Amino acid sequence: MNYDNLINKLENLKNNENKFSFISEFIINHLNKINNYNINQLAKATFSSPATIIRMCKEIGLQGYKELIIILTSFNTNKHPNNHNLDNTLTKIKTNLEATNALLNYEIIQKFVDYVNNNKTILLFAYGESALWMESFYSRLLRLGIKTYFNKDHENNLIFSQIIDQDFVVLALSLSGETKSVLNLVKQAKKNHAVIFTISKYLQNHLKKLRDYNLNLSYNPNDNYLITKSTRYAMLYVLDLIYEQIIASREEYYTNILQNTFLKK
């Protein structure tokens, strides 16, 4: 859903007498600062409840309050799409990181860490620009002595995905969730009963449907992704969080390994 569609739906709720009218009116009247309200604060301001606000969001086709805030906030930082000055770029990056952080489920990150510490082999799938961030993540896992595999060659990955089993864990990265090469690999890995973790935009997509666990990235439908690359920082942020959580889970053990694998230049 884009910003204009969301505003139209909120306007319809406001103009029709129903239990969501006052909430939608309050949001429309406070668009410039609605991101300052968490769901409990909005409930208090509108004399409603968090459950009622969530029901309103679902009524207009959203997954929840977080998605509403992301769409409204992203638009406010994208009112001037041709303005590529430093302040605008920094604002987009900050907004993207904050929105992604709000969407994250840290229990899923911990679940991935548990698989790592249980000595599972980790397969990393990503293509295009996403592969750059995944390759860096791969190098960092290697330095920790974690059994992991990453290859930019699709045919090699496809062969590997056909010979794995339930003792493997896949981490697939695709902002759109529609990258065909990644989808093919994940489908094959799933057939072989590997555990599937995905990182993709918070909106529904085909990659997310294949997952056992998914980590959401912020995504602004109004952005021109041929120009705007602020989402790359969200990808790096999520991968960094996973890496840091792995180290924190066995800090002394992994710190010793890092010291032993440090390469002097």
Phi, psi and omega in degrees: 000135178263177185300313183298318178297319180296315179298318178300318181291322176294321178297319179297319178296320181295321186279343178257132182289111178204178185290349180257358187301312184292324179296312182295323178295318179298317180298314181297323181282350182230037184301324185288344181226014182297333180293347178278351182259121168279175188295326179290321178292321178294321179299317179294319182292333183252010178056040180235211179219158176304322180297321179294320179296318178297319178297322177297316180300316179292328178300325182260013171093016178260158178284333181175187184294324181301319180295320178301313181295321181297315181296314182292318181291318181298322179295319182297335178265004183232026182292335181237078187298339180268001179269101184254030179287169187298317182299318180294319179296315179297322179296318179297317180297313181299314180298318181296317180294317180295319180293319178296318179299322179293332182275343188291143173250105186289340175294327178289321176300316179296325178298318177297317179300320179298318177297319178300313183287346174269014173068029174285151174276131185257125176254130182249125181239127175191153179222164180068218181295327179300330181294333178297316181288323180291326179295320177296318178298319178301314180298322181290323177293321178301319180296337178273359180078020181274136178290110185213156183222134175211136180211135179281347182277121185295318183296318178296320178295320181295319176299314182296321182293341181274347184246008179271172180216199186291352178273004180252150177235129180258136169239111184249133183241124175200116181302310183289330186075013184235011180293115189300318182297320178292317179300317180299317180294317182292321177301315180293318179297322179294322177300328181268013171071024172289153175279132187248118169251135179234151173235116183204175179300155186291339179288160180298140178204168186290327179294317181299327180293338182270351191281156162270325179219140181229139172250127187271142173251144173296150182207127179251108181300340181278346181287147171268104187282357170284337181250309186280128181236023183296335182293338179303325181290328176294319177299312180298321181299313181295316179296322177296318179299317179298313181300313182293326179290326175299311180298316182297332183292331178215067193300312182296317181298310183287329177296320177297320179295317179299321178295324181282337182258009178289127181257120177286139182247000000 
